[in-house]
Structure formats: C-alpha cells, structure tokens
Amino acid sequence: MDTPSTVSQLLQTIQQARNEWNALLEPVNQTKMTQPGVVGKWSLKDIIAHITWHECEMVGLIKAHALVGSELWNLPTDDRNAAIYEEVRDQPLSQVLEESTQYYAQLIEVLPSLSDEDLVEPSGFPGMPPDWQPWVVIAQNTYEHYEQHIPDVQRWIADSGSQQ
C-alpha cells in the first residue's frame, strides 16, 4: 500500500486493509477460531485479540495525543506478544470478537481528530522519539499488522479447511 500523506488517506488505507482482514475471517467457522496452530500455539481468536490490543493502544495514543499506553511497550516484541497472549488467551471468543469490533470502531472514530501535520510531527505527541513519525506508529499497529498476519491465516485456512 502507498504511504498515506493525509489523515483521510490513512483512514482509507486502514479501512481497506480491515475490510480485507474481515473478508478473510468471515467464512471461518467460529468453532475453529479457538483451535491452536495458526501461528505456533496461537489460535485465530488469539491473533484477533492480539491485533485488537494494538488497536486499543492506538486509540489511546490518538485520544491522548501523546505516546502513552501499556507498560508492555517497554518489553521486547516477543516478550510483549507473549504477555498479551497470556492476558487474553482465556477470553471467550464472543468477547474477543466484540472487542475487536468495538476498538476498531473507536479507532475509526478518533483518527479524524488528528491533523495531516500530526501524522508527520512527533513533537505533537509528548513522549514520542523525535525520529519517529506518528503515522508509522499507527500504520504498524493497524493495517500493517493485518498484512503481517494474513499469510499465516491464509496458510492455516488452506491447510486445515477451517472454513467448514
């Protein structure tokens, strides 16, 4: 996908990627969503919860207009992902799906509160390192995150016939 240069483009990119993500998940039988093995011991439910955690964090970043969030950000990526998994693995599928819808809707609602300048100006987000760009942080935790997990989910669906 192209680099978004406006909030409107970023919003459109996120929505397009989310539509692709939802289209991939939609035909999967919900009883199979809790079966481990999509990525290691992670089920599709676990991946959805993992993505939702990141989107929730982006909602907080945008609302606060500051680099704020969970202490888990202080951990290396693999440790953070393991901690997120431990936090959410016992949540029922219905809760995971509801929260996924809820936080995505919140993300789409708050994103337009940013200006185009906000996307490229880290000084507008207290706590953000000066060599970061806010749009990159948002992209990595939204549409790029879907793109990262899509190949694993596609492989799992193909290998397991998980749409039945």
Secondary structure as GFF3:
##gff-version 3
##sequence-region A 1 164
A	DSSP	alpha_helix	7	25	.	.	.	ID=ss1
A	DSSP	three_ten_helix	30	32	.	.	.	ID=ss2
A	DSSP	alpha_helix	44	64	.	.	.	ID=ss3
A	DSSP	three_ten_helix	71	74	.	.	.	ID=ss4
A	DSSP	alpha_helix	77	88	.	.	.	ID=ss5
A	DSSP	alpha_helix	93	110	.	.	.	ID=ss6
A	DSSP	three_ten_helix	111	113	.	.	.	ID=ss7
A	DSSP	three_ten_helix	117	119	.	.	.	ID=ss8
A	DSSP	three_ten_helix	122	124	.	.	.	ID=ss9
A	DSSP	alpha_helix	134	140	.	.	.	ID=ss10
A	DSSP	alpha_helix	143	160	.	.	.	ID=ss11
###
